Amino acid sequence: MLKKSKGIILMKRLLIWSLYFFSGFILYSKRGNLYPLLITFSRTVYPLSIFWLQIRIKKSTNFMPIDSKMTTSQLWFNLLPVFASLLTVIFSLMNAFLYIFGKLTNF
């Protein structure tokens, strides 16, 4: 039973990563469907978000490690990559879905 659950986890991760890589392909190879500032931001942060997410998944740590003993600079150092990666995921997926929707409606 443990082997089956690891297989399901692997398939979920594979599906999520393939969707994220597909949205990155659309982001870099096609014209953006969002506001140009959002496209530029996503193109800049997208490679960094892949590495940051991979490190967080491999270490199995919290995505937002917040502690009451942290200084303000430590807090921002931990929170800025989280927010930037989250926004990049949202913008790149939204761009990919808008691209697909546009292709489906134009035939």
MOPAC internal coordinates of N, CA, C and O (Angstrom, degrees):
PM7 1SCF
backbone

  N    0.0000 0     0.00 0     0.00 0    0    0    0
  C    1.4446 1     0.00 0     0.00 0    1    0    0
  C    1.5267 1   110.76 1     0.00 0    2    1    0
  O    1.2310 1   119.93 1   147.32 1    3    2    1
  N    1.3019 1   117.74 1   -32.68 1    3    2    1
  C    1.4525 1   121.07 1   178.23 1    5    3    2
  C    1.5264 1   110.58 1   -66.00 1    6    5    3
  O    1.2310 1   120.24 1   142.87 1    7    6    5
  N    1.3246 1   117.15 1   -37.13 1    7    6    5
  C    1.4577 1   121.48 1   179.71 1    9    7    6
  C    1.5303 1   110.52 1   -66.37 1   10    9    7
  O    1.2310 1   120.27 1   142.82 1   11   10    9
  N    1.3151 1   117.09 1   -37.18 1   11   10    9
  C    1.4579 1   121.13 1  -179.94 1   13   11   10
  C    1.5257 1   110.61 1   -67.16 1   14   13   11
  O    1.2310 1   119.73 1   138.50 1   15   14   13
  N    1.3183 1   118.13 1   -41.50 1   15   14   13
  C    1.4608 1   120.22 1  -179.57 1   17   15   14
  C    1.5325 1   110.67 1   -69.28 1   18   17   15
  O    1.2310 1   119.58 1   146.24 1   19   18   17
  N    1.3304 1   118.41 1   -33.76 1   19   18   17
  C    1.4644 1   119.88 1   176.18 1   21   19   18
  C    1.5207 1   110.42 1   -67.93 1   22   21   19
  O    1.2310 1   120.37 1   145.83 1   23   22   21
  N    1.3158 1   116.90 1   -34.17 1   23   22   21
  C    1.4579 1   120.48 1   176.42 1   25   23   22
  C    1.5126 1   111.84 1   -66.07 1   26   25   23
  O    1.2310 1   120.40 1   140.94 1   27   26   25
  N    1.3137 1   116.83 1   -39.06 1   27   26   25
  C    1.4605 1   121.08 1   178.69 1   29   27   26
  C    1.5232 1   110.07 1   -67.83 1   30   29   27
  O    1.2310 1   120.24 1   138.16 1   31   30   29
  N    1.3278 1   117.15 1   -41.84 1   31   30   29
  C    1.4578 1   120.87 1   177.85 1   33   31   30
  C    1.5233 1   110.24 1   -62.61 1   34   33   31
  O    1.2310 1   120.42 1   138.61 1   35   34   33
  N    1.3250 1   116.79 1   -41.39 1   35   34   33
  C    1.4563 1   121.15 1   178.60 1   37   35   34
  C    1.5276 1   111.01 1   -62.86 1   38   37   35
  O    1.2310 1   120.22 1   137.01 1   39   38   37
  N    1.3159 1   117.19 1   -42.99 1   39   38   37
  C    1.4623 1   120.59 1   179.53 1   41   39   38
  C    1.5306 1   111.45 1   -65.68 1   42   41   39
  O    1.2310 1   120.08 1   140.85 1   43   42   41
  N    1.3337 1   117.45 1   -39.15 1   43   42   41
  C    1.4626 1   120.39 1   177.80 1   45   43   42
  C    1.5222 1   110.69 1   -63.71 1   46   45   43
  O    1.2310 1   120.80 1   134.05 1   47   46   45
  N    1.3460 1   116.08 1   -45.95 1   47   46   45
  C    1.4631 1   119.51 1   179.05 1   49   47   46
  C    1.5169 1   111.17 1   -63.52 1   50   49   47
  O    1.2310 1   120.18 1   140.44 1   51   50   49
  N    1.3114 1   117.26 1   -39.56 1   51   50   49
  C    1.4556 1   120.83 1   179.14 1   53   51   50
  C    1.5179 1   110.76 1   -63.89 1   54   53   51
  O    1.2310 1   120.08 1   138.80 1   55   54   53
  N    1.3120 1   117.44 1   -41.20 1   55   54   53
  C    1.4609 1   121.79 1   178.02 1   57   55   54
  C    1.5336 1   110.75 1   -64.56 1   58   57   55
  O    1.2310 1   120.37 1   134.75 1   59   58   57
  N    1.3191 1   116.91 1   -45.25 1   59   58   57
  C    1.4675 1   120.59 1  -178.61 1   61   59   58
  C    1.5225 1   110.87 1   -65.31 1   62   61   59
  O    1.2310 1   120.28 1   134.53 1   63   62   61
  N    1.3457 1   117.07 1   -45.47 1   63   62   61
  C    1.4692 1   119.99 1  -179.78 1   65   63   62
  C    1.5154 1   111.30 1   -66.37 1   66   65   63
  O    1.2310 1   119.46 1   140.86 1   67   66   65
  N    1.3180 1   118.63 1   -39.14 1   67   66   65
  C    1.4657 1   119.75 1   179.50 1   69   67   66
  C    1.5302 1   110.68 1   -66.25 1   70   69   67
  O    1.2310 1   119.87 1   141.37 1   71   70   69
  N    1.3302 1   117.85 1   -38.63 1   71   70   69
  C    1.4572 1   120.95 1   175.88 1   73   71   70
  C    1.5266 1   110.83 1   -64.13 1   74   73   71
  O    1.2310 1   120.42 1   139.29 1   75   74   73
  N    1.3286 1   116.79 1   -40.71 1   75   74   73
  C    1.4650 1   120.83 1  -179.61 1   77   75   74
  C    1.5260 1   110.72 1   -68.98 1   78   77   75
  O    1.2310 1   119.72 1   140.07 1   79   78   77
  N    1.3303 1   118.15 1   -39.93 1   79   78   77
  C    1.4624 1   120.55 1   177.35 1   81   79   78
  C    1.5317 1   111.51 1   -68.38 1   82   81   79
  O    1.2310 1   120.19 1   143.70 1   83   82   81
  N    1.3402 1   117.24 1   -36.30 1   83   82   81
  C    1.4541 1   120.83 1   175.73 1   85   83   82
  C    1.5245 1   110.51 1   -63.82 1   86   85   83
  O    1.2310 1   120.20 1   138.48 1   87   86   85
  N    1.3247 1   117.22 1   -41.52 1   87   86   85
  C    1.4606 1   119.35 1   178.73 1   89   87   86
  C    1.5257 1   110.78 1   -66.86 1   90   89   87
  O    1.2310 1   120.03 1   146.77 1   91   90   89
  N    1.3341 1   117.55 1   -33.23 1   91   90   89
  C    1.4630 1   120.47 1   174.56 1   93   91   90
  C    1.5115 1   111.87 1   -67.27 1   94   93   91
  O    1.2310 1   120.31 1   142.10 1   95   94   93
  N    1.3330 1   117.00 1   -37.90 1   95   94   93
  C    1.4694 1   120.74 1   176.32 1   97   95   94
  C    1.5159 1   110.45 1   -61.92 1   98   97   95
  O    1.2310 1   120.08 1   135.45 1   99   98   97
  N    1.3083 1   117.45 1   -44.55 1   99   98   97
  C    1.4631 1   121.88 1   177.68 1  101   99   98
  C    1.5289 1   109.66 1   -64.40 1  102  101   99
  O    1.2310 1   120.49 1   140.27 1  103  102  101
  N    1.3184 1   116.67 1   -39.73 1  103  102  101
  C    1.4617 1   121.93 1  -178.19 1  105  103  102
  C    1.5272 1   111.32 1   -61.89 1  106  105  103
  O    1.2310 1   120.26 1   137.77 1  107  106  105
  N    1.3280 1   117.11 1   -42.23 1  107  106  105
  C    1.4611 1   120.53 1  -176.25 1  109  107  106
  C    1.5241 1   114.17 1   -89.65 1  110  109  107
  O    1.2310 1   119.34 1   150.83 1  111  110  109
  N    1.3122 1   118.86 1   -29.17 1  111  110  109
  C    1.4566 1   119.29 1  -172.83 1  113  111  110
  C    1.5257 1   114.17 1   -97.81 1  114  113  111
  O    1.2310 1   119.64 1   158.19 1  115  114  113
  N    1.2821 1   118.30 1   -21.81 1  115  114  113
  C    1.4684 1   121.41 1  -176.51 1  117  115  114
  C    1.5271 1   110.30 1  -113.13 1  118  117  115
  O    1.2310 1   121.64 1   -12.14 1  119  118  117
  N    1.3141 1   114.47 1   167.86 1  119  118  117
  C    1.4532 1   120.34 1   175.86 1  121  119  118
  C    1.5313 1   108.44 1   -70.96 1  122  121  119
  O    1.2310 1   120.33 1   -41.27 1  123  122  121
  N    1.3015 1   116.98 1   138.73 1  123  122  121
  C    1.4552 1   120.76 1  -177.91 1  125  123  122
  C    1.5158 1   112.68 1   -71.50 1  126  125  123
  O    1.2310 1   120.81 1   -33.81 1  127  126  125
  N    1.3135 1   116.06 1   146.19 1  127  126  125
  C    1.4577 1   121.75 1   179.07 1  129  127  126
  C    1.5202 1   112.20 1  -102.47 1  130  129  127
  O    1.2310 1   120.08 1   179.69 1  131  130  129
  N    1.3097 1   117.45 1    -0.31 1  131  130  129
  C    1.4537 1   122.40 1   179.12 1  133  131  130
  C    1.5233 1   109.77 1  -106.27 1  134  133  131
  O    1.2310 1   120.77 1     0.05 1  135  134  133
  N    1.3083 1   116.14 1  -179.95 1  135  134  133
  C    1.4515 1   122.49 1   175.45 1  137  135  134
  C    1.5338 1   108.78 1   -58.18 1  138  137  135
  O    1.2310 1   119.12 1   -43.21 1  139  138  137
  N    1.3365 1   119.29 1   136.79 1  139  138  137
  C    1.4740 1   121.30 1  -174.46 1  141  139  138
  C    1.5311 1   114.56 1   -57.10 1  142  141  139
  O    1.2310 1   119.84 1   146.92 1  143  142  141
  N    1.3199 1   117.91 1   -33.08 1  143  142  141
  C    1.4673 1   119.95 1   178.09 1  145  143  142
  C    1.5294 1   110.69 1   -64.60 1  146  145  143
  O    1.2310 1   119.92 1   141.16 1  147  146  145
  N    1.3250 1   117.77 1   -38.84 1  147  146  145
  C    1.4652 1   121.54 1   178.41 1  149  147  146
  C    1.5241 1   111.21 1   -68.55 1  150  149  147
  O    1.2310 1   120.45 1   143.10 1  151  150  149
  N    1.3333 1   116.74 1   -36.90 1  151  150  149
  C    1.4633 1   120.76 1   177.69 1  153  151  150
  C    1.5274 1   110.08 1   -66.32 1  154  153  151
  O    1.2310 1   120.23 1   136.09 1  155  154  153
  N    1.3315 1   117.17 1   -43.91 1  155  154  153
  C    1.4658 1   120.73 1   179.00 1  157  155  154
  C    1.5226 1   110.59 1   -63.14 1  158  157  155
  O    1.2310 1   120.23 1   136.20 1  159  158  157
  N    1.3213 1   117.17 1   -43.80 1  159  158  157
  C    1.4604 1   120.89 1   177.42 1  161  159  158
  C    1.5279 1   110.57 1   -60.16 1  162  161  159
  O    1.2310 1   120.43 1   134.47 1  163  162  161
  N    1.3176 1   116.78 1   -45.53 1  163  162  161
  C    1.4652 1   120.50 1  -178.41 1  165  163  162
  C    1.5225 1   111.53 1   -66.07 1  166  165  163
  O    1.2310 1   120.15 1   139.95 1  167  166  165
  N    1.3273 1   117.32 1   -40.05 1  167  166  165
  C    1.4616 1   119.80 1   178.15 1  169  167  166
  C    1.5196 1   112.07 1   -65.82 1  170  169  167
  O    1.2310 1   120.25 1   149.87 1  171  170  169
  N    1.3149 1   117.12 1   -30.13 1  171  170  169
  C    1.4603 1   120.93 1   179.79 1  173  171  170
  C    1.5204 1   111.57 1   -76.46 1  174  173  171
  O    1.2310 1   119.98 1   136.45 1  175  174  173
  N    1.3108 1   117.64 1   -43.55 1  175  174  173
  C    1.4672 1   121.73 1  -171.92 1  177  175  174
  C    1.5261 1   112.51 1   -90.76 1  178  177  175
  O    1.2310 1   119.63 1   162.61 1  179  178  177
  N    1.3436 1   118.31 1   -17.39 1  179  178  177
  C    1.4691 1   121.61 1  -175.25 1  181  179  178
  C    1.5338 1   113.47 1   -54.05 1  182  181  179
  O    1.2310 1   118.64 1   128.84 1  183  182  181
  N    1.3377 1   120.19 1   -51.16 1  183  182  181
  C    1.4826 1   118.42 1   179.65 1  185  183  182
  C    1.5253 1   112.87 1   -63.03 1  186  185  183
  O    1.2310 1   120.64 1   143.32 1  187  186  185
  N    1.3245 1   116.39 1   -36.68 1  187  186  185
  C    1.4601 1   119.74 1   178.38 1  189  187  186
  C    1.5269 1   111.48 1   -66.69 1  190  189  187
  O    1.2310 1   120.50 1   143.56 1  191  190  189
  N    1.3214 1   116.64 1   -36.44 1  191  190  189
  C    1.4619 1   119.73 1  -179.05 1  193  191  190
  C    1.5234 1   111.20 1   -67.68 1  194  193  191
  O    1.2310 1   120.10 1   146.44 1  195  194  193
  N    1.3379 1   117.42 1   -33.56 1  195  194  193
  C    1.4641 1   119.93 1   177.77 1  197  195  194
  C    1.5225 1   110.14 1   -63.19 1  198  197  195
  O    1.2310 1   120.49 1   132.41 1  199  198  197
  N    1.3319 1   116.68 1   -47.59 1  199  198  197
  C    1.4595 1   120.04 1  -179.89 1  201  199  198
  C    1.5202 1   111.54 1   -66.35 1  202  201  199
  O    1.2310 1   120.67 1   139.28 1  203  202  201
  N    1.3377 1   116.32 1   -40.72 1  203  202  201
  C    1.4599 1   119.06 1  -179.18 1  205  203  202
  C    1.5259 1   110.73 1   -64.81 1  206  205  203
  O    1.2310 1   120.11 1   135.35 1  207  206  205
  N    1.3232 1   117.40 1   -44.65 1  207  206  205
  C    1.4682 1   120.21 1   179.79 1  209  207  206
  C    1.5230 1   111.61 1   -64.66 1  210  209  207
  O    1.2310 1   120.46 1   140.96 1  211  210  209
  N    1.3302 1   116.73 1   -39.04 1  211  210  209
  C    1.4609 1   119.86 1   179.72 1  213  211  210
  C    1.5261 1   110.95 1   -64.68 1  214  213  211
  O    1.2310 1   120.32 1   139.72 1  215  214  213
  N    1.3211 1   116.99 1   -40.28 1  215  214  213
  C    1.4701 1   120.38 1   177.53 1  217  215  214
  C    1.5204 1   110.37 1   -64.89 1  218  217  215
  O    1.2310 1   120.08 1   136.72 1  219  218  217
  N    1.3157 1   117.45 1   -43.28 1  219  218  217
  C    1.4746 1   120.58 1   179.86 1  221  219  218
  C    1.5158 1   111.79 1   -65.17 1  222  221  219
  O    1.2310 1   119.68 1   140.72 1  223  222  221
  N    1.3180 1   118.21 1   -39.28 1  223  222  221
  C    1.4606 1   120.73 1   179.88 1  225  223  222
  C    1.5229 1   110.30 1   -69.48 1  226  225  223
  O    1.2310 1   120.46 1   138.61 1  227  226  225
  N    1.3340 1   116.73 1   -41.39 1  227  226  225
  C    1.4631 1   120.06 1  -177.48 1  229  227  226
  C    1.5370 1   111.52 1   -66.58 1  230  229  227
  O    1.2310 1   120.50 1   140.07 1  231  230  229
  N    1.3380 1   116.65 1   -39.93 1  231  230  229
  C    1.4593 1   119.89 1   179.64 1  233  231  230
  C    1.5229 1   112.94 1   -78.82 1  234  233  231
  O    1.2310 1   120.02 1   164.32 1  235  234  233
  N    1.2972 1   117.57 1   -15.68 1  235  234  233
  C    1.4721 1   123.95 1  -177.61 1  237  235  234
  C    1.5235 1   111.80 1    54.43 1  238  237  235
  O    1.2310 1   120.91 1  -136.09 1  239  238  237
  N    1.3281 1   115.87 1    43.91 1  239  238  237
  C    1.4531 1   120.60 1   176.76 1  241  239  238
  C    1.5200 1   109.29 1   -99.38 1  242  241  239
  O    1.2310 1   120.99 1    -8.16 1  243  242  241
  N    1.3126 1   115.72 1   171.84 1  243  242  241
  C    1.4596 1   120.67 1   176.74 1  245  243  242
  C    1.5212 1   109.51 1   -66.65 1  246  245  243
  O    1.2310 1   120.86 1   -32.61 1  247  246  245
  N    1.3176 1   115.95 1   147.39 1  247  246  245
  C    1.4575 1   118.92 1   178.24 1  249  247  246
  C    1.5214 1   111.29 1   -72.21 1  250  249  247
  O    1.2310 1   120.42 1   150.27 1  251  250  249
  N    1.3145 1   116.80 1   -29.73 1  251  250  249
  C    1.4579 1   120.65 1   177.22 1  253  251  250
  C    1.5245 1   109.60 1  -125.34 1  254  253  251
  O    1.2310 1   120.36 1   -95.84 1  255  254  253
  N    1.3287 1   116.92 1    84.16 1  255  254  253
  C    1.4655 1   119.77 1  -179.87 1  257  255  254
  C    1.5217 1   110.89 1   -76.51 1  258  257  255
  O    1.2310 1   120.69 1   -86.09 1  259  258  257
  N    1.3194 1   116.28 1    93.91 1  259  258  257
  C    1.4570 1   121.60 1  -179.25 1  261  259  258
  C    1.5204 1   108.54 1  -110.83 1  262  261  259
  O    1.2310 1   121.56 1   -46.64 1  263  262  261
  N    1.3255 1   114.62 1   133.36 1  263  262  261
  C    1.4562 1   121.29 1  -179.83 1  265  263  262
  C    1.5251 1   107.85 1  -132.10 1  266  265  263
  O    1.2310 1   120.19 1   -31.92 1  267  266  265
  N    1.3094 1   117.24 1   148.08 1  267  266  265
  C    1.4615 1   120.60 1  -178.57 1  269  267  266
  C    1.5272 1   112.12 1   -70.40 1  270  269  267
  O    1.2310 1   119.68 1   163.21 1  271  270  269
  N    1.3143 1   118.22 1   -16.79 1  271  270  269
  C    1.4582 1   121.75 1  -179.44 1  273  271  270
  C    1.5260 1   112.90 1   -90.27 1  274  273  271
  O    1.2310 1   119.82 1  -178.96 1  275  274  273
  N    1.3138 1   117.94 1     1.04 1  275  274  273
  C    1.4593 1   121.66 1  -177.87 1  277  275  274
  C    1.5216 1   111.24 1   -75.08 1  278  277  275
  O    1.2310 1   121.50 1   -33.39 1  279  278  277
  N    1.3420 1   114.74 1   146.61 1  279  278  277
  C    1.4553 1   119.25 1   172.12 1  281  279  278
  C    1.5237 1   108.56 1   -82.35 1  282  281  279
  O    1.2310 1   120.91 1    -9.23 1  283  282  281
  N    1.3171 1   115.87 1   170.77 1  283  282  281
  C    1.4574 1   120.19 1  -178.64 1  285  283  282
  C    1.5210 1   111.40 1   -63.14 1  286  285  283
  O    1.2310 1   120.42 1   139.50 1  287  286  285
  N    1.3235 1   116.80 1   -40.50 1  287  286  285
  C    1.4677 1   119.13 1  -179.67 1  289  287  286
  C    1.5267 1   111.21 1   -67.26 1  290  289  287
  O    1.2310 1   119.78 1   142.35 1  291  290  289
  N    1.3145 1   118.02 1   -37.65 1  291  290  289
  C    1.4697 1   120.53 1   176.82 1  293  291  290
  C    1.5215 1   110.68 1   -65.55 1  294  293  291
  O    1.2310 1   120.99 1   140.57 1  295  294  293
  N    1.3142 1   115.72 1   -39.43 1  295  294  293
  C    1.4614 1   120.01 1   179.34 1  297  295  294
  C    1.5265 1   110.77 1   -62.86 1  298  297  295
  O    1.2310 1   119.85 1   132.68 1  299  298  297
  N    1.3308 1   117.89 1   -47.32 1  299  298  297
  C    1.4586 1   120.86 1   178.60 1  301  299  298
  C    1.5203 1   111.51 1   -66.33 1  302  301  299
  O    1.2310 1   120.12 1   143.52 1  303  302  301
  N    1.3199 1   117.37 1   -36.48 1  303  302  301
  C    1.4622 1   121.33 1   178.53 1  305  303  302
  C    1.5301 1   110.99 1   -62.87 1  306  305  303
  O    1.2310 1   119.97 1   147.63 1  307  306  305
  N    1.3254 1   117.67 1   -32.37 1  307  306  305
  C    1.4627 1   121.68 1   178.29 1  309  307  306
  C    1.5228 1   112.86 1   -86.06 1  310  309  307
  O    1.2310 1   119.59 1   149.54 1  311  310  309
  N    1.3167 1   118.38 1   -30.46 1  311  310  309
  C    1.4608 1   120.85 1  -175.00 1  313  311  310
  C    1.5287 1   114.61 1   -88.28 1  314  313  311
  O    1.2310 1   119.70 1   147.10 1  315  314  313
  N    1.3152 1   118.17 1   -32.90 1  315  314  313
  C    1.4644 1   120.02 1  -177.44 1  317  315  314
  C    1.5280 1   113.53 1   -61.38 1  318  317  315
  O    1.2310 1   118.63 1   135.97 1  319  318  317
  N    1.3374 1   120.21 1   -44.03 1  319  318  317
  C    1.4690 1   117.84 1   176.61 1  321  319  318
  C    1.5307 1   112.94 1   -63.85 1  322  321  319
  O    1.2310 1   120.37 1   146.97 1  323  322  321
  N    1.3190 1   116.89 1   -33.03 1  323  322  321
  C    1.4627 1   120.12 1   178.75 1  325  323  322
  C    1.5251 1   110.42 1   -64.97 1  326  325  323
  O    1.2310 1   120.48 1   130.57 1  327  326  325
  N    1.3184 1   116.69 1   -49.43 1  327  326  325
  C    1.4647 1   120.39 1  -178.99 1  329  327  326
  C    1.5287 1   111.55 1   -66.16 1  330  329  327
  O    1.2310 1   120.12 1   138.28 1  331  330  329
  N    1.3167 1   117.38 1   -41.72 1  331  330  329
  C    1.4625 1   120.30 1   179.84 1  333  331  330
  C    1.5243 1   110.65 1   -64.29 1  334  333  331
  O    1.2310 1   120.05 1   137.41 1  335  334  333
  N    1.3208 1   117.51 1   -42.59 1  335  334  333
  C    1.4658 1   120.36 1   179.56 1  337  335  334
  C    1.5216 1   111.40 1   -67.97 1  338  337  335
  O    1.2310 1   120.40 1   139.77 1  339  338  337
  N    1.3057 1   116.84 1   -40.23 1  339  338  337
  C    1.4627 1   120.42 1   178.89 1  341  339  338
  C    1.5280 1   110.85 1   -63.49 1  342  341  339
  O    1.2310 1   120.29 1   135.35 1  343  342  341
  N    1.3211 1   117.06 1   -44.65 1  343  342  341
  C    1.4605 1   120.00 1   177.47 1  345  343  342
  C    1.5267 1   111.38 1   -64.32 1  346  345  343
  O    1.2310 1   120.13 1   141.75 1  347  346  345
  N    1.3264 1   117.36 1   -38.25 1  347  346  345
  C    1.4616 1   120.70 1   178.87 1  349  347  346
  C    1.5154 1   111.00 1   -65.04 1  350  349  347
  O    1.2310 1   120.04 1   138.39 1  351  350  349
  N    1.3145 1   117.52 1   -41.61 1  351  350  349
  C    1.4705 1   120.54 1   177.19 1  353  351  350
  C    1.5221 1   109.99 1   -61.24 1  354  353  351
  O    1.2310 1   120.10 1   134.13 1  355  354  353
  N    1.3073 1   117.42 1   -45.87 1  355  354  353
  C    1.4635 1   121.47 1  -178.87 1  357  355  354
  C    1.5261 1   110.87 1   -63.52 1  358  357  355
  O    1.2310 1   120.29 1   132.14 1  359  358  357
  N    1.3339 1   117.05 1   -47.86 1  359  358  357
  C    1.4659 1   120.36 1  -177.27 1  361  359  358
  C    1.5177 1   112.12 1   -67.66 1  362  361  359
  O    1.2310 1   119.83 1   138.69 1  363  362  361
  N    1.3297 1   117.93 1   -41.31 1  363  362  361
  C    1.4669 1   119.15 1  -177.83 1  365  363  362
  C    1.5297 1   111.20 1   -70.39 1  366  365  363
  O    1.2310 1   119.81 1   140.80 1  367  366  365
  N    1.3245 1   117.98 1   -39.20 1  367  366  365
  C    1.4677 1   119.86 1   176.70 1  369  367  366
  C    1.5219 1   111.57 1   -67.65 1  370  369  367
  O    1.2310 1   120.47 1   140.94 1  371  370  369
  N    1.3236 1   116.72 1   -39.06 1  371  370  369
  C    1.4553 1   120.02 1   178.30 1  373  371  370
  C    1.5385 1   109.85 1   -64.56 1  374  373  371
  O    1.2310 1   120.37 1   139.21 1  375  374  373
  N    1.3206 1   116.90 1   -40.79 1  375  374  373
  C    1.4539 1   120.82 1   177.57 1  377  375  374
  C    1.5268 1   110.82 1   -62.71 1  378  377  375
  O    1.2310 1   120.04 1   137.11 1  379  378  377
  N    1.3257 1   117.53 1   -42.89 1  379  378  377
  C    1.4654 1   121.10 1   179.44 1  381  379  378
  C    1.5303 1   111.05 1   -64.89 1  382  381  379
  O    1.2310 1   120.17 1   136.41 1  383  382  381
  N    1.3333 1   117.27 1   -43.59 1  383  382  381
  C    1.4599 1   119.80 1   179.45 1  385  383  382
  C    1.5354 1   111.48 1   -65.91 1  386  385  383
  O    1.2310 1   120.09 1   141.50 1  387  386  385
  N    1.3275 1   117.42 1   -38.50 1  387  386  385
  C    1.4626 1   119.97 1   176.82 1  389  387  386
  C    1.5297 1   110.96 1   -66.68 1  390  389  387
  O    1.2310 1   120.07 1   143.29 1  391  390  389
  N    1.3196 1   117.47 1   -36.71 1  391  390  389
  C    1.4629 1   121.31 1   176.99 1  393  391  390
  C    1.5385 1   110.48 1   -64.31 1  394  393  391
  O    1.2310 1   120.81 1   132.75 1  395  394  393
  N    1.3267 1   116.06 1   -47.25 1  395  394  393
  C    1.4705 1   120.28 1   179.26 1  397  395  394
  C    1.5261 1   110.70 1   -63.64 1  398  397  395
  O    1.2310 1   120.44 1   136.55 1  399  398  397
  N    1.3207 1   116.77 1   -43.45 1  399  398  397
  C    1.4670 1   120.72 1   178.71 1  401  399  398
  C    1.5299 1   110.84 1   -61.90 1  402  401  399
  O    1.2310 1   120.43 1   139.59 1  403  402  401
  N    1.3188 1   116.79 1   -40.41 1  403  402  401
  C    1.4617 1   120.56 1   177.68 1  405  403  402
  C    1.5093 1   112.01 1   -64.91 1  406  405  403
  O    1.2310 1   119.96 1   140.82 1  407  406  405
  N    1.3285 1   117.69 1   -39.18 1  407  406  405
  C    1.4703 1   120.75 1   178.22 1  409  407  406
  C    1.5337 1   111.67 1   -69.08 1  410  409  407
  O    1.2310 1   120.48 1   143.46 1  411  410  409
  N    1.3137 1   116.69 1   -36.54 1  411  410  409
  C    1.4713 1   120.03 1   179.56 1  413  411  410
  C    1.5181 1   112.63 1   -70.70 1  414  413  411
  O    1.2310 1   119.88 1   146.55 1  415  414  413
  N    1.3103 1   117.83 1   -33.45 1  415  414  413
  C    1.4562 1   120.56 1  -177.51 1  417  415  414
  C    1.5226 1   112.63 1   -83.57 1  418  417  415
  O    1.2310 1   119.51 1   159.66 1  419  418  417
  N    1.3453 1   118.55 1   -20.34 1  419  418  417
  C    1.4725 1   121.13 1  -179.40 1  421  419  418
  C    1.5117 1   112.96 1   -87.29 1  422  421  419
  O    1.2310 1   119.51 1   155.88 1  423  422  421
  N    1.3001 1   118.54 1   -24.12 1  423  422  421
  C    1.4579 1   124.12 1  -176.96 1  425  423  422
  C    1.4905 1   110.16 1    44.56 1  426  425  423
  O    1.2310 1   120.10 1   180.00 1  427  426  425

